[in-house]
Structure formats: C-alpha cells, structure tokens
Amino acid sequence: MQNLKDDVEVALEKIREGLRVDGGDVQLVEINDGVVKVKLQGHCAGCPFSQMTLKNFIEKELIKNVKGVKSVVSD
C-alpha cells in the first residue's frame, strides 16, 4: 500500500500546480481499496465547481497516472 500512496502523492503534486493557480490545493486523507479520499483546500474548498474539479480533473488524472486508483472522493 505504501507504493500506491507514494505514487498518489507524486501525481497529486503535479495536480496541485494547476489548483494553486486558482488559489486552491488538495490534501491526501487516505486510500482504501483503490478509493482515494482527498480534502480540497483554499479556494477549492468553497468553490461551487469543487465536485467537477474533483471528478473531472483530480480523479481523471489519478486514474490515468496511478495504477490501482479506482475513484476519488472528498473528505
């Protein structure tokens, strides 16, 4: 599980670059059976488009770049 966590952290670091442009950020909370739980922070936390960001950007990138990720949910 540690390798999956490390891979997710590396991928999230790249994703953070895009989020930080708009004043947002994302924090890894936990990984359970391929489901990655994250916490949106900064402007992302209160944004009305946060679910779109979560599913269309964060989840899409993690599934594409990290083997073993099935979905992403928010904390």
N, C-alpha and C positions, 0 to 999 in steps of 0.2 A: 504493500500500500504506500510505502514511503516513496517509491519511484513515481507512482501516479501523482502523489502530492507535489513532488518536485517538478514534474512535467507541467502540472496545472499552474504552479507558481510562475514558472518561466513564461508560459503562454499568457497568464494574467498580466505580467509585467509589460508585455507588448500591447495588450489591450488597454492598459492604464494610460499609455501615451495618448491614445485617442480620447479617452474620457477626460483627461486632465486639460485638454484644450478648451473644454467647455466648463471647467471648474469641478469636475466630478472625479470619483475614484471608486475602486471596488476592493473589497477585502474578502479573502477566503475564510469561511467559517468552518466547514467540514466537508468530507467526502464520504459517502456511504453507498456502497453498491453501484458505483458509477454516477451517482447523483451528486453534483457539486452544489453546495449551498454557499452563497456569497451574500455579502452585505454591501449595498450601494451606499456611497458616501458623498459628501459635498453636495453639489448641485444635483447630482443624480438621485440622491435620497428623496428629494421632494418634487422631482420632475414628473409632470403628468405623462411623459413618454418613457418612464423608467421600465415598464414591462416590455415595451418594444425594444429598448436598449438591451435588456436582459436576454430576451429570446432571439432577436434578430441580429444582435452584434456579439454579445458575450457568449451565449450558448453556441451560436453558429461557429465562432472562432475556436472555442474549446473542443467541440466535437470534431471539427476539421483537423485540428493540430495535435490533439492528445488522444491516443488510443485508450479506450476504456471509459471515456466520458460518455454517458448516455443522455444526460439532461442537466440543466442548470436551473436552480430555484433560488428565490431570495429569502433571506432570513427575516 
